[in-house]
Amino acid sequence: MIHLPELFIQRMHDQLGVEAPDFFTALDQPPPVSIRLHHSKGRCPFPLNMPVPWSKLGYYLEDRPSFHLDPHWHGGAYYVQEATSMILDAMLSTLVTDKQPRIWVDLCAAPGGKSGILASHLGPGDILLANEVVSGRRSVLRENLTKAGYMNTFISGYPSHVFDAPFADIMLIDAPCAGEGMMRKDPEAIRQWSPSLVQSCCGMQRQIVSEAIRALKEGGLLIYSTCSYSEEENLSNILHFTNTLPLQSIAVNFPEDWGLTTLEKQSVSGYQLFPHKVRGEGLFIAVLQKTAVESDNRGKSKKIISPFASADQMIGSIFKSSNHFQFRKNNVVFQFVTAEAEPKASELLMHLPAAEAIAEAGECKGKDVIPSHFVAMSDIPITHEGILDLDLDTALDYLQRSTNLSPALEAPGWYLIRYHQTILGWAKRTQQGWKNHYPMAWRLRNR
């Protein structure tokens, strides 16, 4: 039986009333396991018999497999994600119904699960900025976004006070919180909980929103979420935001049989997912719209240090249609976006010049072009045709950075490594044998 803090138990009894026994019974059950398929290369070896109601790509699994021993997971074909977080998918389907170019911002983005949902909703001219201020978490975010091969996605590590001029059309703030919704899954969430932590998180959430909201354009949407149940972090914060900032609450209609609880207070509303009503953990989510913007434009640079341009001959040789993309050099690596999204990408860089495109084409070394891992993980048509299909054991060897890939003598050159239609990365055949180009920092351990 889960041992919860007494003050938390008392508060939830006061908060839920007659529903409290069902809530605590749910917390004593094993947490459900769920995954979200990649929107363009989704596949997995598990039976997908139980869809998540609010996500067209989400599924519950019967048990928790060893994901790190599945090459599809390493290839970004699916993402292990808590089911209630996927409510963002349904919310975006309701809120965003046209294809006008936009800049999207995921302000507290690590580890990248919700960024992946945002990426699946991008239009051809859209740009997504995945921002994470904590450097260690940002490295995990980069890994997950790269393995997914998300085009037109940037990464940055700006604190919220830097966002001081309007450029974003949609902003997600999945705010740092007391983590009450993770108590069933994470014992640390129980150990660290206290009323003072809730109050501290509430103050931090208010500061983050009050600073970051300056980056939202007039009419832009702010989606605010936490994985807590406390009114202080959730609905009371939404009311505070509308009372102190140029924001108004926006109602969203969800099907009743999904089991969401609609919370209302004065003129604002939000939505709570409770584990005794849905199959998942705890999540709160609400939508706000900005009604006015400040006139100060200090956050906008006069020019981009390294603007986008057409590909040079060497780096362009990777792609079948390099004219579909625009490139910029960042140190020795060429980053790129689609030509349709270049205007929004340049607009973003005028405000946040240190943002980096996840899409890297590669680098030139002498007369050779070293293709990036991102090119392998994306579904971009490339000129390279060599593919090496591996069985499970050899695929896991590759992910450990083994060079024992194939007994057959393949022709020299670059090869995409593939397992059951999922690309895992690059290897190069030389006269001396195979060279494994899977990123060293991401190699499979503890096999």
Contacts in CASP RR format, 6 or more apart in sequence:
PFRMAT RR
TARGET T0000
AUTHOR 0000-0000-0000
METHOD contacts of the structure
MODEL  1
MIHLPELFIQRMHDQLGVEAPDFFTALDQPPPVSIRLHHSKGRCPFPLNM
PVPWSKLGYYLEDRPSFHLDPHWHGGAYYVQEATSMILDAMLSTLVTDKQ
PRIWVDLCAAPGGKSGILASHLGPGDILLANEVVSGRRSVLRENLTKAGY
MNTFISGYPSHVFDAPFADIMLIDAPCAGEGMMRKDPEAIRQWSPSLVQS
CCGMQRQIVSEAIRALKEGGLLIYSTCSYSEEENLSNILHFTNTLPLQSI
AVNFPEDWGLTTLEKQSVSGYQLFPHKVRGEGLFIAVLQKTAVESDNRGK
SKKIISPFASADQMIGSIFKSSNHFQFRKNNVVFQFVTAEAEPKASELLM
HLPAAEAIAEAGECKGKDVIPSHFVAMSDIPITHEGILDLDLDTALDYLQ
RSTNLSPALEAPGWYLIRYHQTILGWAKRTQQGWKNHYPMAWRLRNR
1 28 0 8 1.000
2 27 0 8 1.000
2 28 0 8 1.000
2 183 0 8 1.000
2 184 0 8 1.000
2 190 0 8 1.000
3 190 0 8 1.000
4 24 0 8 1.000
4 27 0 8 1.000
4 183 0 8 1.000
4 190 0 8 1.000
5 190 0 8 1.000
5 193 0 8 1.000
5 194 0 8 1.000
7 194 0 8 1.000
7 195 0 8 1.000
8 180 0 8 1.000
8 193 0 8 1.000
9 24 0 8 1.000
11 230 0 8 1.000
12 20 0 8 1.000
12 23 0 8 1.000
12 24 0 8 1.000
12 229 0 8 1.000
13 20 0 8 1.000
15 229 0 8 1.000
15 231 0 8 1.000
16 23 0 8 1.000
16 274 0 8 1.000
19 274 0 8 1.000
19 276 0 8 1.000
22 276 0 8 1.000
23 274 0 8 1.000
23 275 0 8 1.000
23 276 0 8 1.000
25 276 0 8 1.000
26 184 0 8 1.000
26 274 0 8 1.000
26 275 0 8 1.000
26 276 0 8 1.000
27 183 0 8 1.000
27 184 0 8 1.000
27 275 0 8 1.000
29 184 0 8 1.000
31 184 0 8 1.000
31 185 0 8 1.000
31 280 0 8 1.000
31 281 0 8 1.000
32 60 0 8 1.000
32 83 0 8 1.000
32 279 0 8 1.000
32 280 0 8 1.000
33 60 0 8 1.000
33 61 0 8 1.000
33 62 0 8 1.000
33 63 0 8 1.000
33 64 0 8 1.000
33 80 0 8 1.000
34 52 0 8 1.000
34 58 0 8 1.000
34 59 0 8 1.000
34 60 0 8 1.000
34 61 0 8 1.000
34 80 0 8 1.000
34 81 0 8 1.000
34 82 0 8 1.000
34 83 0 8 1.000
34 86 0 8 1.000
34 280 0 8 1.000
35 44 0 8 1.000
35 46 0 8 1.000
35 58 0 8 1.000
35 59 0 8 1.000
35 61 0 8 1.000
35 78 0 8 1.000
35 79 0 8 1.000
35 80 0 8 1.000
35 81 0 8 1.000
36 52 0 8 1.000
36 55 0 8 1.000
36 57 0 8 1.000
36 58 0 8 1.000
36 59 0 8 1.000
36 78 0 8 1.000
36 79 0 8 1.000
36 81 0 8 1.000
36 86 0 8 1.000
36 113 0 8 1.000
36 117 0 8 1.000
37 43 0 8 1.000
37 44 0 8 1.000
37 57 0 8 1.000
37 58 0 8 1.000
37 59 0 8 1.000
37 77 0 8 1.000
37 78 0 8 1.000
38 57 0 8 1.000
38 76 0 8 1.000
38 77 0 8 1.000
38 78 0 8 1.000
38 79 0 8 1.000
38 148 0 8 1.000
39 57 0 8 1.000
39 119 0 8 1.000
39 120 0 8 1.000
40 379 0 8 1.000
41 76 0 8 1.000
41 77 0 8 1.000
41 379 0 8 1.000
41 422 0 8 1.000
41 423 0 8 1.000
42 57 0 8 1.000
42 77 0 8 1.000
42 78 0 8 1.000
43 72 0 8 1.000
43 77 0 8 1.000
43 78 0 8 1.000
43 420 0 8 1.000
43 421 0 8 1.000
43 422 0 8 1.000
44 70 0 8 1.000
44 72 0 8 1.000
44 73 0 8 1.000
44 77 0 8 1.000
44 78 0 8 1.000
45 70 0 8 1.000
45 72 0 8 1.000
45 420 0 8 1.000
46 59 0 8 1.000
46 61 0 8 1.000
46 65 0 8 1.000
47 62 0 8 1.000
48 59 0 8 1.000
49 59 0 8 1.000
50 59 0 8 1.000
50 60 0 8 1.000
50 61 0 8 1.000
50 62 0 8 1.000
51 58 0 8 1.000
51 59 0 8 1.000
51 60 0 8 1.000
52 58 0 8 1.000
52 59 0 8 1.000
52 60 0 8 1.000
52 83 0 8 1.000
52 86 0 8 1.000
53 255 0 8 1.000
53 257 0 8 1.000
53 258 0 8 1.000
54 86 0 8 1.000
54 87 0 8 1.000
54 89 0 8 1.000
54 90 0 8 1.000
54 254 0 8 1.000
54 258 0 8 1.000
55 83 0 8 1.000
55 86 0 8 1.000
55 87 0 8 1.000
55 89 0 8 1.000
55 90 0 8 1.000
55 117 0 8 1.000
56 89 0 8 1.000
57 86 0 8 1.000
57 89 0 8 1.000
57 120 0 8 1.000
58 81 0 8 1.000
58 83 0 8 1.000
58 86 0 8 1.000
60 83 0 8 1.000
60 279 0 8 1.000
67 73 0 8 1.000
67 80 0 8 1.000
68 74 0 8 1.000
68 444 0 8 1.000
68 446 0 8 1.000
69 396 0 8 1.000
69 447 0 8 1.000
71 392 0 8 1.000
71 395 0 8 1.000
71 396 0 8 1.000
71 399 0 8 1.000
71 419 0 8 1.000
71 420 0 8 1.000
71 422 0 8 1.000
71 424 0 8 1.000
72 78 0 8 1.000
72 419 0 8 1.000
72 420 0 8 1.000
72 422 0 8 1.000
73 80 0 8 1.000
74 147 0 8 1.000
74 399 0 8 1.000
74 424 0 8 1.000
74 442 0 8 1.000
74 444 0 8 1.000
75 147 0 8 1.000
75 377 0 8 1.000
75 422 0 8 1.000
75 423 0 8 1.000
75 424 0 8 1.000
75 425 0 8 1.000
76 147 0 8 1.000
76 148 0 8 1.000
76 149 0 8 1.000
76 377 0 8 1.000
76 422 0 8 1.000
77 422 0 8 1.000
79 113 0 8 1.000
79 116 0 8 1.000
79 144 0 8 1.000
79 148 0 8 1.000
81 113 0 8 1.000
82 185 0 8 1.000
82 280 0 8 1.000
82 281 0 8 1.000
82 283 0 8 1.000
83 278 0 8 1.000
83 279 0 8 1.000
83 280 0 8 1.000
83 281 0 8 1.000
84 273 0 8 1.000
84 278 0 8 1.000
84 280 0 8 1.000
84 281 0 8 1.000
84 282 0 8 1.000
84 283 0 8 1.000
85 113 0 8 1.000
85 114 0 8 1.000
85 117 0 8 1.000
85 283 0 8 1.000
86 117 0 8 1.000
87 254 0 8 1.000
87 260 0 8 1.000
87 271 0 8 1.000
87 273 0 8 1.000
87 283 0 8 1.000
87 285 0 8 1.000
88 114 0 8 1.000
88 117 0 8 1.000
88 118 0 8 1.000
88 172 0 8 1.000
88 223 0 8 1.000
88 225 0 8 1.000
88 285 0 8 1.000
89 117 0 8 1.000
89 120 0 8 1.000
89 121 0 8 1.000
90 254 0 8 1.000
91 223 0 8 1.000
91 252 0 8 1.000
91 285 0 8 1.000
91 287 0 8 1.000
92 117 0 8 1.000
92 118 0 8 1.000
92 121 0 8 1.000
93 121 0 8 1.000
94 252 0 8 1.000
94 253 0 8 1.000
95 170 0 8 1.000
95 221 0 8 1.000
95 250 0 8 1.000
95 252 0 8 1.000
95 287 0 8 1.000
96 102 0 8 1.000
96 121 0 8 1.000
96 170 0 8 1.000
99 123 0 8 1.000
99 124 0 8 1.000
101 123 0 8 1.000
101 125 0 8 1.000
101 126 0 8 1.000
101 340 0 8 1.000
101 341 0 8 1.000
101 343 0 8 1.000
101 344 0 8 1.000
102 123 0 8 1.000
102 125 0 8 1.000
102 126 0 8 1.000
102 127 0 8 1.000
102 169 0 8 1.000
102 170 0 8 1.000
102 344 0 8 1.000
103 126 0 8 1.000
103 127 0 8 1.000
103 128 0 8 1.000
103 129 0 8 1.000
103 167 0 8 1.000
103 168 0 8 1.000
103 169 0 8 1.000
103 170 0 8 1.000
103 344 0 8 1.000
103 347 0 8 1.000
103 348 0 8 1.000
104 118 0 8 1.000
104 122 0 8 1.000
104 126 0 8 1.000
104 127 0 8 1.000
104 128 0 8 1.000
104 129 0 8 1.000
104 168 0 8 1.000
104 169 0 8 1.000
104 170 0 8 1.000
104 171 0 8 1.000
104 172 0 8 1.000
105 128 0 8 1.000
105 129 0 8 1.000
105 131 0 8 1.000
105 168 0 8 1.000
105 170 0 8 1.000
105 171 0 8 1.000
105 172 0 8 1.000
105 215 0 8 1.000
106 112 0 8 1.000
106 114 0 8 1.000
106 115 0 8 1.000
106 118 0 8 1.000
106 128 0 8 1.000
106 129 0 8 1.000
106 130 0 8 1.000
106 131 0 8 1.000
106 172 0 8 1.000
106 174 0 8 1.000
107 131 0 8 1.000
107 160 0 8 1.000
107 163 0 8 1.000
107 171 0 8 1.000
107 172 0 8 1.000
107 173 0 8 1.000
107 174 0 8 1.000
107 208 0 8 1.000
107 212 0 8 1.000
108 131 0 8 1.000
108 132 0 8 1.000
108 133 0 8 1.000
108 173 0 8 1.000
108 174 0 8 1.000
108 175 0 8 1.000
108 176 0 8 1.000
108 208 0 8 1.000
109 115 0 8 1.000
109 130 0 8 1.000
109 131 0 8 1.000
109 132 0 8 1.000
109 141 0 8 1.000
109 155 0 8 1.000
109 174 0 8 1.000
110 132 0 8 1.000
110 134 0 8 1.000
110 136 0 8 1.000
110 137 0 8 1.000
110 138 0 8 1.000
110 140 0 8 1.000
110 141 0 8 1.000
111 137 0 8 1.000
111 140 0 8 1.000
111 141 0 8 1.000
111 144 0 8 1.000
112 130 0 8 1.000
112 140 0 8 1.000
112 141 0 8 1.000
112 144 0 8 1.000
112 145 0 8 1.000
113 144 0 8 1.000
114 172 0 8 1.000
114 174 0 8 1.000
114 225 0 8 1.000
115 128 0 8 1.000
115 130 0 8 1.000
115 141 0 8 1.000
115 144 0 8 1.000
115 145 0 8 1.000
115 150 0 8 1.000
115 153 0 8 1.000
116 145 0 8 1.000
116 148 0 8 1.000
116 150 0 8 1.000
118 128 0 8 1.000
118 170 0 8 1.000
118 172 0 8 1.000
119 128 0 8 1.000
119 145 0 8 1.000
119 148 0 8 1.000
119 150 0 8 1.000
119 153 0 8 1.000
122 128 0 8 1.000
122 152 0 8 1.000
124 338 0 8 1.000
124 340 0 8 1.000
124 341 0 8 1.000
125 152 0 8 1.000
125 338 0 8 1.000
125 340 0 8 1.000
125 341 0 8 1.000
125 343 0 8 1.000
125 344 0 8 1.000
126 152 0 8 1.000
126 341 0 8 1.000
126 344 0 8 1.000
127 152 0 8 1.000
127 153 0 8 1.000
127 154 0 8 1.000
127 337 0 8 1.000
127 341 0 8 1.000
127 344 0 8 1.000
127 345 0 8 1.000
127 347 0 8 1.000
127 348 0 8 1.000
128 150 0 8 1.000
128 152 0 8 1.000
128 153 0 8 1.000
128 154 0 8 1.000
129 153 0 8 1.000
129 154 0 8 1.000
129 155 0 8 1.000
129 156 0 8 1.000
129 168 0 8 1.000
129 348 0 8 1.000
129 352 0 8 1.000
129 355 0 8 1.000
130 141 0 8 1.000
130 145 0 8 1.000
130 153 0 8 1.000
130 154 0 8 1.000
130 155 0 8 1.000
130 156 0 8 1.000
130 358 0 8 1.000
131 155 0 8 1.000
131 156 0 8 1.000
131 157 0 8 1.000
131 158 0 8 1.000
132 138 0 8 1.000
132 141 0 8 1.000
132 155 0 8 1.000
132 156 0 8 1.000
132 157 0 8 1.000
133 157 0 8 1.000
133 158 0 8 1.000
133 159 0 8 1.000
133 160 0 8 1.000
135 157 0 8 1.000
138 155 0 8 1.000
138 157 0 8 1.000
139 441 0 8 1.000
141 155 0 8 1.000
142 155 0 8 1.000
142 358 0 8 1.000
143 441 0 8 1.000
143 442 0 8 1.000
145 153 0 8 1.000
145 155 0 8 1.000
145 358 0 8 1.000
146 358 0 8 1.000
146 373 0 8 1.000
146 374 0 8 1.000
146 377 0 8 1.000
147 377 0 8 1.000
147 442 0 8 1.000
148 377 0 8 1.000
149 358 0 8 1.000
149 359 0 8 1.000
149 374 0 8 1.000
149 377 0 8 1.000
149 378 0 8 1.000
149 379 0 8 1.000
150 358 0 8 1.000
150 359 0 8 1.000
151 337 0 8 1.000
151 338 0 8 1.000
151 341 0 8 1.000
151 359 0 8 1.000
151 378 0 8 1.000
151 380 0 8 1.000
152 337 0 8 1.000
152 338 0 8 1.000
152 341 0 8 1.000
152 345 0 8 1.000
152 357 0 8 1.000
152 359 0 8 1.000
153 357 0 8 1.000
153 358 0 8 1.000
153 359 0 8 1.000
154 345 0 8 1.000
154 348 0 8 1.000
154 355 0 8 1.000
154 356 0 8 1.000
154 357 0 8 1.000
154 358 0 8 1.000
155 355 0 8 1.000
155 356 0 8 1.000
155 358 0 8 1.000
156 352 0 8 1.000
156 354 0 8 1.000
156 355 0 8 1.000
156 356 0 8 1.000
157 354 0 8 1.000
158 352 0 8 1.000
158 354 0 8 1.000
160 207 0 8 1.000
160 208 0 8 1.000
160 211 0 8 1.000
160 212 0 8 1.000
161 211 0 8 1.000
162 352 0 8 1.000
163 211 0 8 1.000
163 212 0 8 1.000
163 214 0 8 1.000
163 215 0 8 1.000
164 211 0 8 1.000
164 214 0 8 1.000
164 215 0 8 1.000
164 296 0 8 1.000
164 298 0 8 1.000
164 299 0 8 1.000
165 214 0 8 1.000
165 215 0 8 1.000
165 296 0 8 1.000
165 297 0 8 1.000
165 298 0 8 1.000
165 299 0 8 1.000
165 300 0 8 1.000
165 351 0 8 1.000
166 214 0 8 1.000
166 215 0 8 1.000
166 216 0 8 1.000
166 217 0 8 1.000
166 218 0 8 1.000
166 293 0 8 1.000
166 294 0 8 1.000
167 215 0 8 1.000
167 217 0 8 1.000
167 300 0 8 1.000
167 347 0 8 1.000
167 348 0 8 1.000
167 350 0 8 1.000
167 351 0 8 1.000
168 215 0 8 1.000
168 216 0 8 1.000
168 217 0 8 1.000
168 220 0 8 1.000
169 216 0 8 1.000
169 217 0 8 1.000
169 220 0 8 1.000
169 221 0 8 1.000
170 220 0 8 1.000
170 221 0 8 1.000
170 223 0 8 1.000
171 212 0 8 1.000
171 213 0 8 1.000
171 215 0 8 1.000
171 216 0 8 1.000
171 220 0 8 1.000
171 221 0 8 1.000
171 222 0 8 1.000
171 223 0 8 1.000
172 222 0 8 1.000
172 223 0 8 1.000
172 225 0 8 1.000
173 208 0 8 1.000
173 209 0 8 1.000
173 212 0 8 1.000
173 222 0 8 1.000
173 223 0 8 1.000
173 224 0 8 1.000
173 225 0 8 1.000
174 225 0 8 1.000
174 226 0 8 1.000
175 201 0 8 1.000
175 204 0 8 1.000
175 205 0 8 1.000
175 208 0 8 1.000
175 209 0 8 1.000
175 224 0 8 1.000
175 225 0 8 1.000
175 226 0 8 1.000
175 233 0 8 1.000
176 201 0 8 1.000
176 204 0 8 1.000
176 205 0 8 1.000
176 208 0 8 1.000
177 201 0 8 1.000
177 205 0 8 1.000
177 226 0 8 1.000
177 227 0 8 1.000
177 228 0 8 1.000
177 233 0 8 1.000
178 193 0 8 1.000
178 197 0 8 1.000
178 198 0 8 1.000
178 201 0 8 1.000
178 228 0 8 1.000
178 230 0 8 1.000
178 233 0 8 1.000
179 189 0 8 1.000
179 193 0 8 1.000
179 226 0 8 1.000
179 227 0 8 1.000
179 228 0 8 1.000
180 189 0 8 1.000
180 193 0 8 1.000
180 227 0 8 1.000
180 228 0 8 1.000
180 229 0 8 1.000
180 230 0 8 1.000
180 282 0 8 1.000
181 189 0 8 1.000
181 227 0 8 1.000
181 228 0 8 1.000
181 229 0 8 1.000
181 275 0 8 1.000
181 281 0 8 1.000
181 282 0 8 1.000
181 283 0 8 1.000
182 189 0 8 1.000
182 227 0 8 1.000
182 281 0 8 1.000
182 282 0 8 1.000
183 189 0 8 1.000
183 190 0 8 1.000
183 193 0 8 1.000
184 275 0 8 1.000
184 281 0 8 1.000
185 281 0 8 1.000
198 228 0 8 1.000
198 230 0 8 1.000
198 232 0 8 1.000
198 233 0 8 1.000
199 232 0 8 1.000
201 228 0 8 1.000
201 233 0 8 1.000
202 230 0 8 1.000
202 232 0 8 1.000
202 233 0 8 1.000
202 236 0 8 1.000
202 237 0 8 1.000
205 226 0 8 1.000
205 233 0 8 1.000
205 237 0 8 1.000
206 237 0 8 1.000
206 240 0 8 1.000
206 241 0 8 1.000
209 222 0 8 1.000
209 224 0 8 1.000
209 237 0 8 1.000
209 241 0 8 1.000
209 245 0 8 1.000
210 241 0 8 1.000
210 244 0 8 1.000
210 245 0 8 1.000
213 222 0 8 1.000
213 241 0 8 1.000
213 245 0 8 1.000
213 246 0 8 1.000
213 247 0 8 1.000
213 290 0 8 1.000
214 294 0 8 1.000
215 351 0 8 1.000
216 222 0 8 1.000
216 290 0 8 1.000
216 293 0 8 1.000
217 290 0 8 1.000
217 293 0 8 1.000
218 290 0 8 1.000
218 291 0 8 1.000
218 292 0 8 1.000
218 293 0 8 1.000
219 289 0 8 1.000
219 290 0 8 1.000
219 291 0 8 1.000
220 289 0 8 1.000
220 290 0 8 1.000
221 250 0 8 1.000
221 287 0 8 1.000
221 288 0 8 1.000
221 289 0 8 1.000
221 290 0 8 1.000
222 247 0 8 1.000
222 287 0 8 1.000
222 288 0 8 1.000
222 289 0 8 1.000
222 290 0 8 1.000
223 285 0 8 1.000
223 286 0 8 1.000
223 287 0 8 1.000
224 237 0 8 1.000
224 238 0 8 1.000
224 241 0 8 1.000
224 285 0 8 1.000
224 286 0 8 1.000
224 287 0 8 1.000
224 288 0 8 1.000
225 283 0 8 1.000
225 284 0 8 1.000
225 285 0 8 1.000
225 286 0 8 1.000
226 233 0 8 1.000
226 234 0 8 1.000
226 283 0 8 1.000
226 284 0 8 1.000
227 281 0 8 1.000
227 282 0 8 1.000
227 283 0 8 1.000
227 284 0 8 1.000
228 234 0 8 1.000
228 282 0 8 1.000
228 284 0 8 1.000
229 272 0 8 1.000
229 274 0 8 1.000
229 282 0 8 1.000
229 284 0 8 1.000
233 284 0 8 1.000
234 263 0 8 1.000
234 270 0 8 1.000
234 272 0 8 1.000
234 284 0 8 1.000
234 286 0 8 1.000
235 263 0 8 1.000
235 264 0 8 1.000
235 265 0 8 1.000
235 268 0 8 1.000
235 270 0 8 1.000
235 284 0 8 1.000
235 286 0 8 1.000
236 265 0 8 1.000
238 249 0 8 1.000
238 265 0 8 1.000
238 268 0 8 1.000
238 269 0 8 1.000
238 270 0 8 1.000
238 286 0 8 1.000
238 288 0 8 1.000
239 265 0 8 1.000
239 266 0 8 1.000
239 267 0 8 1.000
239 268 0 8 1.000
241 247 0 8 1.000
241 288 0 8 1.000
242 248 0 8 1.000
242 249 0 8 1.000
242 267 0 8 1.000
242 268 0 8 1.000
242 288 0 8 1.000
246 290 0 8 1.000
246 291 0 8 1.000
246 292 0 8 1.000
246 293 0 8 1.000
247 288 0 8 1.000
247 289 0 8 1.000
247 290 0 8 1.000
247 291 0 8 1.000
248 267 0 8 1.000
248 288 0 8 1.000
248 289 0 8 1.000
248 291 0 8 1.000
249 267 0 8 1.000
249 268 0 8 1.000
249 269 0 8 1.000
249 270 0 8 1.000
249 286 0 8 1.000
249 287 0 8 1.000
249 288 0 8 1.000
250 287 0 8 1.000
250 288 0 8 1.000
250 289 0 8 1.000
251 269 0 8 1.000
252 271 0 8 1.000
252 287 0 8 1.000
254 260 0 8 1.000
254 271 0 8 1.000
258 278 0 8 1.000
259 273 0 8 1.000
259 277 0 8 1.000
259 278 0 8 1.000
260 271 0 8 1.000
260 272 0 8 1.000
260 273 0 8 1.000
260 277 0 8 1.000
260 278 0 8 1.000
261 271 0 8 1.000
261 272 0 8 1.000
261 273 0 8 1.000
261 274 0 8 1.000
261 277 0 8 1.000
262 269 0 8 1.000
262 270 0 8 1.000
262 271 0 8 1.000
263 269 0 8 1.000
263 270 0 8 1.000
263 271 0 8 1.000
263 272 0 8 1.000
263 284 0 8 1.000
264 270 0 8 1.000
268 286 0 8 1.000
269 286 0 8 1.000
270 284 0 8 1.000
270 285 0 8 1.000
270 286 0 8 1.000
271 284 0 8 1.000
271 285 0 8 1.000
271 286 0 8 1.000
272 282 0 8 1.000
272 283 0 8 1.000
272 284 0 8 1.000
273 280 0 8 1.000
273 281 0 8 1.000
273 282 0 8 1.000
273 283 0 8 1.000
273 284 0 8 1.000
273 285 0 8 1.000
274 282 0 8 1.000
275 281 0 8 1.000
275 282 0 8 1.000
299 351 0 8 1.000
300 350 0 8 1.000
300 351 0 8 1.000
301 349 0 8 1.000
301 350 0 8 1.000
301 351 0 8 1.000
301 353 0 8 1.000
302 350 0 8 1.000
303 350 0 8 1.000
304 328 0 8 1.000
304 346 0 8 1.000
304 349 0 8 1.000
304 350 0 8 1.000
304 353 0 8 1.000
305 353 0 8 1.000
306 328 0 8 1.000
306 329 0 8 1.000
306 330 0 8 1.000
307 328 0 8 1.000
307 346 0 8 1.000
308 326 0 8 1.000
308 327 0 8 1.000
308 328 0 8 1.000
308 336 0 8 1.000
308 337 0 8 1.000
308 342 0 8 1.000
308 345 0 8 1.000
308 346 0 8 1.000
309 326 0 8 1.000
309 327 0 8 1.000
309 328 0 8 1.000
310 322 0 8 1.000
310 323 0 8 1.000
310 326 0 8 1.000
310 327 0 8 1.000
311 319 0 8 1.000
311 322 0 8 1.000
311 325 0 8 1.000
311 327 0 8 1.000
311 334 0 8 1.000
311 336 0 8 1.000
311 361 0 8 1.000
312 327 0 8 1.000
314 364 0 8 1.000
314 369 0 8 1.000
315 322 0 8 1.000
315 327 0 8 1.000
315 334 0 8 1.000
315 361 0 8 1.000
315 362 0 8 1.000
315 364 0 8 1.000
315 369 0 8 1.000
316 322 0 8 1.000
316 327 0 8 1.000
316 361 0 8 1.000
317 369 0 8 1.000
317 383 0 8 1.000
318 361 0 8 1.000
318 362 0 8 1.000
318 369 0 8 1.000
318 371 0 8 1.000
318 375 0 8 1.000
318 382 0 8 1.000
318 383 0 8 1.000
318 384 0 8 1.000
319 325 0 8 1.000
319 361 0 8 1.000
319 380 0 8 1.000
319 381 0 8 1.000
319 382 0 8 1.000
319 383 0 8 1.000
320 381 0 8 1.000
320 382 0 8 1.000
320 383 0 8 1.000
321 381 0 8 1.000
323 339 0 8 1.000
324 338 0 8 1.000
324 339 0 8 1.000
325 336 0 8 1.000
325 337 0 8 1.000
325 338 0 8 1.000
325 339 0 8 1.000
326 336 0 8 1.000
326 337 0 8 1.000
326 338 0 8 1.000
326 339 0 8 1.000
326 342 0 8 1.000
326 345 0 8 1.000
327 334 0 8 1.000
327 335 0 8 1.000
327 336 0 8 1.000
327 361 0 8 1.000
328 334 0 8 1.000
328 335 0 8 1.000
328 336 0 8 1.000
328 357 0 8 1.000
329 335 0 8 1.000
330 356 0 8 1.000
330 357 0 8 1.000
332 363 0 8 1.000
332 364 0 8 1.000
333 360 0 8 1.000
333 361 0 8 1.000
333 362 0 8 1.000
333 363 0 8 1.000
333 372 0 8 1.000
334 360 0 8 1.000
334 361 0 8 1.000
334 362 0 8 1.000
334 363 0 8 1.000
335 356 0 8 1.000
335 357 0 8 1.000
335 359 0 8 1.000
335 360 0 8 1.000
335 361 0 8 1.000
336 357 0 8 1.000
336 359 0 8 1.000
336 360 0 8 1.000
336 361 0 8 1.000
337 345 0 8 1.000
337 357 0 8 1.000
337 359 0 8 1.000
345 357 0 8 1.000
348 355 0 8 1.000
349 355 0 8 1.000
358 374 0 8 1.000
359 374 0 8 1.000
359 378 0 8 1.000
360 372 0 8 1.000
360 373 0 8 1.000
360 374 0 8 1.000
360 375 0 8 1.000
361 371 0 8 1.000
361 372 0 8 1.000
361 374 0 8 1.000
361 375 0 8 1.000
362 369 0 8 1.000
362 370 0 8 1.000
362 371 0 8 1.000
362 372 0 8 1.000
362 375 0 8 1.000
363 369 0 8 1.000
363 370 0 8 1.000
363 372 0 8 1.000
364 370 0 8 1.000
371 382 0 8 1.000
371 384 0 8 1.000
371 414 0 8 1.000
371 426 0 8 1.000
373 425 0 8 1.000
373 426 0 8 1.000
373 437 0 8 1.000
373 438 0 8 1.000
373 439 0 8 1.000
375 382 0 8 1.000
376 416 0 8 1.000
376 417 0 8 1.000
376 423 0 8 1.000
376 424 0 8 1.000
376 425 0 8 1.000
376 426 0 8 1.000
377 423 0 8 1.000
377 425 0 8 1.000
384 414 0 8 1.000
384 416 0 8 1.000
386 414 0 8 1.000
386 415 0 8 1.000
386 416 0 8 1.000
387 415 0 8 1.000
387 416 0 8 1.000
387 418 0 8 1.000
388 405 0 8 1.000
388 406 0 8 1.000
388 410 0 8 1.000
388 415 0 8 1.000
388 416 0 8 1.000
388 417 0 8 1.000
388 418 0 8 1.000
388 427 0 8 1.000
389 418 0 8 1.000
389 419 0 8 1.000
390 398 0 8 1.000
390 405 0 8 1.000
390 417 0 8 1.000
390 418 0 8 1.000
390 419 0 8 1.000
390 424 0 8 1.000
391 419 0 8 1.000
392 419 0 8 1.000
394 404 0 8 1.000
394 405 0 8 1.000
394 406 0 8 1.000
395 417 0 8 1.000
395 419 0 8 1.000
395 424 0 8 1.000
396 444 0 8 1.000
396 447 0 8 1.000
397 404 0 8 1.000
397 405 0 8 1.000
398 405 0 8 1.000
398 417 0 8 1.000
398 424 0 8 1.000
398 427 0 8 1.000
398 436 0 8 1.000
398 438 0 8 1.000
399 424 0 8 1.000
399 438 0 8 1.000
399 443 0 8 1.000
399 444 0 8 1.000
400 443 0 8 1.000
400 444 0 8 1.000
400 445 0 8 1.000
400 447 0 8 1.000
401 436 0 8 1.000
401 438 0 8 1.000
401 440 0 8 1.000
401 443 0 8 1.000
402 436 0 8 1.000
403 427 0 8 1.000
403 433 0 8 1.000
403 434 0 8 1.000
403 435 0 8 1.000
403 436 0 8 1.000
404 434 0 8 1.000
405 417 0 8 1.000
405 427 0 8 1.000
405 434 0 8 1.000
405 436 0 8 1.000
406 434 0 8 1.000
410 429 0 8 1.000
411 429 0 8 1.000
412 429 0 8 1.000
412 430 0 8 1.000
412 431 0 8 1.000
413 428 0 8 1.000
413 429 0 8 1.000
413 430 0 8 1.000
414 426 0 8 1.000
414 427 0 8 1.000
414 428 0 8 1.000
415 426 0 8 1.000
415 427 0 8 1.000
415 428 0 8 1.000
415 429 0 8 1.000
416 423 0 8 1.000
416 425 0 8 1.000
416 426 0 8 1.000
417 423 0 8 1.000
417 424 0 8 1.000
417 425 0 8 1.000
417 426 0 8 1.000
417 427 0 8 1.000
417 438 0 8 1.000
418 424 0 8 1.000
424 438 0 8 1.000
425 437 0 8 1.000
425 438 0 8 1.000
426 437 0 8 1.000
426 438 0 8 1.000
427 434 0 8 1.000
427 435 0 8 1.000
427 436 0 8 1.000
427 437 0 8 1.000
427 438 0 8 1.000
428 434 0 8 1.000
428 435 0 8 1.000
428 437 0 8 1.000
429 435 0 8 1.000
END
